[in-house]
């Protein structure tokens, strides 16, 4: 970075003008990139197929049932190991 500053100081006026112009273009490209990103994101959101309330309710019930089944299985295995631990070591 220090070398760039030294080059700008020692270079002729034409090259320093070019350097200034190129520096001015960089933020514009960044802004265009940010704007393009948000435009692309917006267009992708339009492509999303959102579930209906009925589908959401069904999926929620499925998740709750699976959580309950997993909880019962984990409780059963934990109780079994607890019983075995009590029988073997006490």
N, CA, C and O of each residue as an XYZ file, in Angstrom:
360
protein
N       0.821     -1.169      0.000
C       0.000      0.000      0.000
C       0.871      1.240      0.000
O       0.565      2.214     -0.688
N       1.955      1.216      0.765
C       2.871      2.347      0.793
C       3.536      2.519     -0.563
O       3.793      3.645     -0.990
N       3.817      1.417     -1.241
C       4.420      1.483     -2.568
C       3.476      2.181     -3.545
O       3.918      2.957     -4.392
N       2.188      1.908     -3.429
C       1.217      2.559     -4.304
C       1.219      4.070     -4.100
O       1.126      4.836     -5.059
N       1.324      4.485     -2.854
C       1.341      5.916     -2.573
C       2.603      6.565     -3.137
O       2.559      7.673     -3.671
N       3.738      5.852     -3.010
C       4.987      6.381     -3.545
C       4.927      6.472     -5.058
O       5.406      7.446     -5.639
N       4.346      5.470     -5.704
C       4.229      5.486     -7.158
C       3.353      6.649     -7.613
O       3.655      7.295     -8.616
N       2.283      6.916     -6.892
C       1.418      8.023     -7.259
C       2.151      9.358     -7.127
O       1.963     10.255     -7.949
N       2.976      9.486     -6.108
C       3.710     10.736     -5.905
C       4.757     10.944     -6.987
O       4.959     12.073     -7.435
N       5.429      9.876     -7.419
C       6.523     10.004     -8.368
C       6.080      9.885     -9.819
O       6.858     10.202    -10.719
N       4.858      9.441    -10.072
C       4.422      9.234    -11.448
C       3.973     10.543    -12.080
O       3.629     11.493    -11.376
N       3.976     10.593    -13.408
C       3.516     11.794    -14.105
C       2.028     12.026    -13.869
O       1.329     11.148    -13.363
N       1.550     13.206    -14.236
C       0.172     13.598    -13.984
C      -0.837     12.670    -14.652
O      -1.900     12.414    -14.086
N      -0.525     12.158    -15.848
C      -1.471     11.310    -16.570
C      -1.788     10.037    -15.789
O      -2.947      9.640    -15.675
N      -0.751      9.407    -15.259
C      -0.987      8.160    -14.542
C      -1.704      8.414    -13.218
O      -2.490      7.575    -12.778
N      -1.446      9.560    -12.570
C      -2.133      9.837    -11.308
C      -3.608     10.115    -11.567
O      -4.451      9.764    -10.741
N      -3.938     10.738    -12.698
C      -5.340     10.964    -13.059
C      -6.036      9.636    -13.302
O      -7.184      9.444    -12.901
N      -5.331      8.716    -13.966
C      -5.904      7.389    -14.211
C      -6.139      6.656    -12.896
O      -7.155      5.985    -12.717
N      -5.182      6.795    -11.979
C      -5.326      6.135    -10.684
C      -6.525      6.699     -9.927
O      -7.276      5.955     -9.297
N      -6.698      8.018     -9.993
C      -7.835      8.636     -9.311
C      -9.145      8.185     -9.940
O     -10.116      7.915     -9.232
N      -9.176      8.103    -11.283
C     -10.391      7.666    -11.957
C     -10.718      6.221    -11.625
O     -11.884      5.872    -11.437
N      -9.691      5.375    -11.552
C      -9.940      3.972    -11.232
C     -10.416      3.832     -9.794
O     -11.215      2.947     -9.489
N      -9.934      4.698     -8.906
C     -10.405      4.661     -7.526
C     -11.861      5.089     -7.448
O     -12.623      4.553     -6.643
N     -12.251      6.043     -8.270
C     -13.634      6.512     -8.283
C     -14.579      5.429     -8.806
O     -15.737      5.366     -8.392
N     -14.098      4.582     -9.706
C     -14.953      3.553    -10.290
C     -15.210      2.403     -9.315
O     -16.265      1.774     -9.387
N     -14.293      2.119     -8.426
C     -14.447      0.980     -7.533
C     -15.695      1.078     -6.657
O     -16.445      0.103     -6.596
N     -15.963      2.190     -5.978
C     -17.186      2.253     -5.183
C     -18.443      2.121     -6.033
O     -19.434      1.551     -5.575
N     -18.425      2.632     -7.253
C     -19.582      2.509     -8.129
C     -19.838      1.040     -8.452
O     -20.986      0.598     -8.477
N     -18.772      0.288     -8.699
C     -18.934     -1.139     -8.962
C     -19.479     -1.844     -7.726
O     -20.309     -2.745     -7.841
N     -19.022     -1.444     -6.561
C     -19.512     -2.055     -5.333
C     -20.999     -1.795     -5.173
O     -21.761     -2.701     -4.836
N     -21.415     -0.547     -5.418
C     -22.825     -0.218     -5.290
C     -23.652     -1.005     -6.291
O     -24.725     -1.511     -5.963
N     -23.143     -1.105     -7.520
C     -23.868     -1.878     -8.522
C     -23.942     -3.339     -8.117
O     -24.951     -4.005     -8.350
N     -22.871     -3.838     -7.510
C     -22.864     -5.228     -7.061
C     -23.866     -5.464     -5.949
O     -24.544     -6.492     -5.924
N     -23.962     -4.521     -5.036
C     -24.910     -4.653     -3.927
C     -26.339     -4.571     -4.454
O     -27.199     -5.355     -4.054
N     -26.586     -3.627     -5.346
C     -27.926     -3.480     -5.920
C     -28.297     -4.743     -6.703
O     -29.421     -5.236     -6.608
N     -27.342     -5.253     -7.473
C     -27.592     -6.479     -8.248
C     -27.882     -7.644     -7.304
O     -28.759     -8.461     -7.584
N     -27.163     -7.727     -6.202
C     -27.380     -8.801     -5.241
C     -28.815     -8.768     -4.710
O     -29.492     -9.795     -4.670
N     -29.273     -7.586     -4.307
C     -30.615     -7.489     -3.751
C     -31.694     -7.715     -4.814
O     -32.751     -8.271     -4.517
N     -31.430     -7.284     -6.050
C     -32.382     -7.562     -7.124
C     -32.469     -9.060     -7.385
O     -33.558     -9.602     -7.571
N     -31.315     -9.726     -7.398
C     -31.297    -11.171     -7.607
C     -31.990    -11.899     -6.456
O     -32.731    -12.858     -6.672
N     -31.742    -11.436     -5.236
C     -32.381    -12.056     -4.078
C     -33.898    -11.903     -4.161
O     -34.643    -12.835     -3.858
N     -34.342    -10.731     -4.570
C     -35.783    -10.485     -4.693
C     -36.395    -11.397     -5.750
O     -37.477    -11.946     -5.545
N     -35.711    -11.560     -6.874
C     -36.240    -12.432     -7.917
C     -36.270    -13.892     -7.456
O     -37.174    -14.640     -7.830
N     -35.296    -14.298     -6.653
C     -35.302    -15.670     -6.123
C     -36.449    -15.875     -5.133
O     -37.063    -16.942     -5.109
N     -36.739    -14.860     -4.316
C     -37.849    -14.974     -3.374
C     -39.181    -15.117     -4.108
O     -40.103    -15.759     -3.606
N     -39.279    -14.524     -5.287
C     -40.504    -14.665     -6.056
C     -40.683    -16.093     -6.568
O     -41.809    -16.523     -6.819
N     -39.582    -16.830     -6.723
C     -39.641    -18.202     -7.210
C     -39.992    -19.208     -6.112
O     -40.323    -20.356     -6.408
N     -39.922    -18.789     -4.865
C     -40.167    -19.698     -3.748
C     -41.634    -20.106     -3.726
O     -42.525    -19.269     -3.873
N     -41.875    -21.400     -3.540
C     -43.234    -21.893     -3.404
C     -43.487    -22.085     -1.915
O     -42.964    -23.014     -1.298
N     -44.291    -21.201     -1.351
C     -44.562    -21.244      0.077
C     -45.634    -22.278      0.369
O     -46.573    -22.424     -0.414
N     -45.517    -23.007      1.487
C     -46.536    -24.014      1.816
C     -47.847    -23.346      2.231
O     -47.875    -22.231      2.751
N     -48.920    -24.077      1.978
C     -50.229    -23.589      2.388
C     -50.375    -23.767      3.900
O     -49.612    -24.520      4.505
N     -51.335    -23.090      4.513
C     -51.535    -23.291      5.958
C     -51.845    -24.747      6.316
O     -51.443    -25.222      7.378
N     -52.550    -25.447      5.445
C     -52.860    -26.858      5.705
C     -51.578    -27.701      5.709
O     -51.389    -28.554      6.576
N     -50.698    -27.449      4.724
C     -49.421    -28.175      4.673
C     -48.560    -27.860      5.890
O     -47.899    -28.742      6.438
N     -48.573    -26.598      6.309
C     -47.781    -26.192      7.469
C     -48.279    -26.897      8.728
O     -47.480    -27.361      9.541
N     -49.591    -26.976      8.887
C     -50.173    -27.663     10.040
C     -49.810    -29.145     10.008
O     -49.428    -29.718     11.028
N     -49.930    -29.760      8.838
C     -49.595    -31.186      8.711
C     -48.126    -31.435      9.051
O     -47.810    -32.361      9.798
N     -47.239    -30.621      8.511
C     -45.805    -30.789      8.772
C     -45.480    -30.564     10.244
O     -44.621    -31.247     10.802
N     -46.164    -29.609     10.875
C     -45.941    -29.356     12.301
C     -46.362    -30.566     13.132
O     -45.668    -30.948     14.074
N     -47.488    -31.161     12.784
C     -47.956    -32.345     13.516
C     -46.971    -33.496     13.340
O     -46.672    -34.209     14.298
N     -46.466    -33.681     12.126
C     -45.491    -34.751     11.873
C     -44.235    -34.537     12.714
O     -43.705    -35.488     13.288
N     -43.764    -33.312     12.790
C     -42.557    -33.018     13.573
C     -42.810    -33.282     15.058
O     -41.969    -33.876     15.732
N     -43.954    -32.848     15.566
C     -44.256    -33.059     16.985
C     -44.387    -34.548     17.317
O     -43.913    -34.990     18.363
N     -45.017    -35.315     16.446
C     -45.143    -36.765     16.666
C     -43.771    -37.427     16.654
O     -43.482    -38.270     17.503
N     -42.927    -37.053     15.702
C     -41.587    -37.655     15.644
C     -40.757    -37.287     16.872
O     -39.986    -38.107     17.371
N     -40.912    -36.055     17.360
C     -40.199    -35.656     18.584
C     -40.681    -36.465     19.775
O     -39.881    -36.877     20.614
N     -41.992    -36.696     19.853
C     -42.548    -37.485     20.954
C     -42.046    -38.925     20.893
O     -41.693    -39.500     21.922
N     -42.011    -39.515     19.690
C     -41.505    -40.887     19.534
C     -40.033    -40.957     19.937
O     -39.624    -41.882     20.638
N     -39.243    -39.988     19.499
C     -37.821    -39.975     19.860
C     -37.656    -39.825     21.368
O     -36.788    -40.466     21.960
N     -38.482    -38.982     21.999
C     -38.389    -38.782     23.453
C     -38.718    -40.069     24.191
O     -38.041    -40.419     25.158
N     -39.758    -40.783     23.743
C     -40.142    -42.045     24.391
C     -39.037    -43.078     24.231
O     -38.713    -43.795     25.178
N     -38.453    -43.160     23.029
C     -37.361    -44.118     22.818
C     -36.147    -43.793     23.690
O     -35.564    -44.687     24.302
N     -35.779    -42.548     23.747
C     -34.623    -42.159     24.566
C     -34.915    -42.412     26.041
O     -34.045    -42.884     26.773
N     -36.148    -42.097     26.487
C     -36.520    -42.358     27.880
C     -36.465    -43.854     28.180
O     -35.991    -44.269     29.237
N     -36.959    -44.664     27.231
C     -36.944    -46.112     27.432
C     -35.530    -46.661     27.520
O     -35.232    -47.462     28.407
N     -34.674    -46.249     26.633
C     -33.285    -46.724     26.649
C     -32.581    -46.252     27.919
O     -31.833    -47.017     28.529
N     -32.809    -45.007     28.323
C     -32.199    -44.476     29.538
C     -32.684    -45.246     30.767
O     -31.893    -45.565     31.654
N     -33.975    -45.540     30.818
C     -34.519    -46.308     31.946
C     -33.932    -47.711     31.974
O     -33.589    -48.222     33.040
N     -33.813    -48.335     30.802
C     -33.238    -49.680     30.723
C     -31.798    -49.672     31.222
O     -31.418    -50.523     32.026
N     -30.994    -48.720     30.756
C     -29.605    -48.654     31.225
C     -29.538    -48.324     32.714
O     -28.668    -48.833     33.421
N     -30.433    -47.490     33.187
C     -30.469    -47.183     34.621
C     -30.799    -48.408     35.446
O     -30.199    -48.634     36.497
N     -31.757    -49.205     34.974
C     -32.122    -50.454     35.671
C     -30.959    -51.432     35.660
O     -30.636    -52.033     36.685
N     -30.327    -51.593     34.494
C     -29.168    -52.488     34.405
C     -28.020    -52.010     35.289
O     -27.339    -52.820     35.918
N     -27.809    -50.732     35.337
C     -26.762    -50.164     36.177
C     -27.064    -50.444     37.640
O     -26.171    -50.800     38.409
N     -28.311    -50.282     38.017
C     -28.697    -50.538     39.413
C     -28.534    -52.009     39.787
O     -28.095    -52.320     40.895
N     -28.879    -52.909     38.881
C     -28.772    -54.346     39.164
C     -27.332    -54.820     39.215
O     -26.981    -55.652     40.051
N     -26.499    -54.301     38.333
C     -25.137    -54.783     38.234
C     -24.193    -54.187     39.297
O     -23.317    -54.891     39.801
N     -24.360    -52.934     39.633
C     -23.359    -52.271     40.464
C     -23.842    -51.968     41.869
O     -23.088    -51.372     42.639
N     -25.055    -52.344     42.246
C     -25.492    -52.071     43.632
C     -25.877    -53.308     44.336
O     -26.266    -53.259     45.502
